[in-house]
Amino acid sequence: MPYFLRELGRADLARLTKWRNERELMSQLNAVFRYVGQETDLDWFNEYIANRFNNIRLAICEAGSEKFIGVVYLLEIDWINRNAEKAIWIGDKAYQGKGAGEFATRSVLRHAFNDLNLHRLHLTVLATNERALKLYRKVGFVEEGRLRQAVYKDGRYIDLIRMGMIEEEYGQGKAKSPGSMQ
């Protein structure tokens, strides 16, 4: 299935709020599960719009239907040191494991390094999230460290793995390998 990215919009908030309230989905992310209402997400979105210069929040959509299936972010962009945090989640379960995450990751890497002239991206991922770890390694992220028992989820503590990629590593081609949907 082909996909595309576009900026997250106010019309996406109802679906985003629904995903944030799915305990199973949130269990795969660093975020703590808490019930979120539409007012909270509207405030969050308005804050994003007010600080859009330092954050990029993109909707992952299926081409053709234009169905909103997930999000990919570049957060807290540091324009002096040229780095940002990368985050992603595929909220629509029917699209998990179908290549949307890889497409969005490769696309946001291209945007970060080729369009925004960033030097470094970093992320954290739950040590238990094997699917995400496999994807990040596949596109060239390098493990930089482990935060032991950093997140409390489902009654237990889980390690966070810190990963990063610098522009030279992106330029070496692993992230842009043939078949990378670029």
C-alpha positions in Angstrom: 0.0 0.0 0.0 1.4 3.4 -0.9 1.4 6.1 1.8 2.0 9.8 2.1 2.7 12.4 4.8 0.9 15.7 5.5 0.9 18.0 8.4 -1.4 17.0 11.3 -4.6 19.0 11.3 -7.4 19.9 13.6 -9.7 17.4 11.8 -7.3 14.6 12.9 -7.9 15.2 16.6 -10.9 12.9 17.1 -9.0 9.9 15.7 -5.8 10.8 17.6 -7.8 11.1 20.8 -9.3 7.7 20.2 -5.9 6.1 19.7 -4.5 7.8 22.9 -7.3 6.0 24.8 -6.4 2.6 23.6 -4.4 0.9 26.3 -2.9 -1.8 24.1 -1.6 0.8 21.6 -0.1 3.0 24.3 1.6 0.0 25.9 4.0 -0.1 22.9 5.0 3.6 23.4 7.1 5.4 26.0 4.1 7.5 27.0 2.1 6.6 30.1 -1.4 5.5 29.5 -3.9 8.1 30.7 -7.4 8.8 29.6 -7.4 11.8 27.3 -10.4 13.9 26.3 -10.9 15.9 23.2 -10.4 19.2 25.0 -7.0 18.1 26.2 -6.0 17.1 22.7 -7.4 20.4 21.3 -5.2 22.3 23.9 -2.2 20.1 22.9 -2.8 20.8 19.2 -3.2 24.6 19.8 0.2 24.5 21.6 1.7 22.7 18.7 0.4 25.4 16.3 1.8 28.1 18.5 5.2 26.4 18.6 5.3 24.9 15.1 8.7 26.3 14.4 10.4 23.8 16.7 8.1 20.8 16.1 6.9 19.0 13.0 3.9 16.7 13.5 2.9 14.8 10.4 -0.1 12.5 9.7 0.7 9.2 7.9 -2.0 8.5 5.4 -2.9 5.8 2.9 -2.7 7.0 -0.6 -5.9 6.8 -2.6 -8.3 6.8 0.4 -6.3 9.5 2.3 -7.1 7.6 5.5 -5.2 8.9 8.5 -3.4 5.9 10.0 -0.6 7.2 12.3 1.8 10.0 13.1 5.5 10.7 12.8 7.1 13.7 14.6 10.3 15.7 14.7 10.2 17.3 18.2 12.2 19.9 20.1 14.2 20.9 17.0 17.4 22.6 18.1 18.3 24.8 15.2 21.7 25.8 16.6 22.9 22.3 17.2 20.8 20.9 14.4 19.2 18.0 16.1 15.7 16.7 17.0 13.9 13.9 18.5 12.0 11.5 16.2 8.8 9.7 17.3 6.2 7.6 15.4 3.2 5.5 16.0 0.8 3.7 13.8 -2.6 4.1 15.5 -4.7 2.1 13.1 -4.0 -1.5 14.0 -4.9 -2.7 10.5 -1.8 -0.9 9.1 0.7 -2.1 11.7 3.3 -4.3 10.2 2.3 -3.3 6.7 5.2 -0.9 5.8 3.6 2.4 6.9 6.1 2.8 9.7 9.1 2.2 7.5 7.7 4.6 4.8 7.1 7.3 7.4 10.5 6.8 9.1 12.4 6.9 5.8 10.4 9.9 4.7 11.0 11.9 7.9 14.7 11.1 7.8 14.9 12.5 4.2 13.0 15.6 5.3 15.2 16.1 8.4 18.5 15.7 6.7 17.8 16.9 3.1 15.2 19.6 3.7 15.8 20.9 7.2 19.6 20.5 7.2 19.5 18.7 10.6 22.7 17.0 11.8 21.4 14.4 14.3 18.2 12.7 15.2 17.6 10.7 18.4 14.8 8.6 19.8 14.0 6.3 22.7 12.2 3.0 22.3 10.9 0.4 24.8 13.3 -2.5 25.0 10.3 -4.7 24.6 9.2 -3.2 21.3 11.0 -5.6 19.0 9.2 -4.4 15.9 10.3 -0.8 16.4 13.8 -1.8 17.3 14.1 -3.9 14.1 12.9 -1.0 12.0 15.3 1.5 13.5 18.3 -0.8 13.1 17.2 -1.5 9.5 17.2 2.1 8.5 20.5 2.9 10.3 19.8 4.1 13.8 22.6 3.2 16.2 22.0 2.2 19.8 23.6 4.8 22.0 22.7 3.6 25.4 20.1 2.0 27.7 18.1 3.7 30.5 17.5 0.8 32.9 14.0 0.4 34.2 13.1 3.9 33.1 9.4 3.3 32.2 6.7 1.8 34.3 4.1 -0.1 32.2 1.6 -2.8 33.0 2.9 -3.3 36.5 6.6 -3.6 35.7 9.6 -1.4 34.8 11.0 -1.6 31.3 14.3 -0.4 29.9 14.4 2.4 27.3 16.9 2.1 24.5 18.3 5.3 23.2 19.2 5.4 19.5 20.6 8.1 17.2 21.5 8.8 13.6 23.8 11.5 12.3 23.7 13.0 8.8 26.8 11.1 7.7 25.2 7.8 8.7 22.1 8.8 6.7 24.3 9.7 3.8 26.0 6.4 3.8 23.0 4.9 2.2 21.5 2.4 4.8 18.6 4.7 5.4 18.3 5.4 1.7 18.9 1.9 0.4 17.2 0.6 -2.7 13.5 -0.2 -2.1 13.4 2.4 0.6 10.3 4.0 -0.8 12.2 7.3 -1.5 
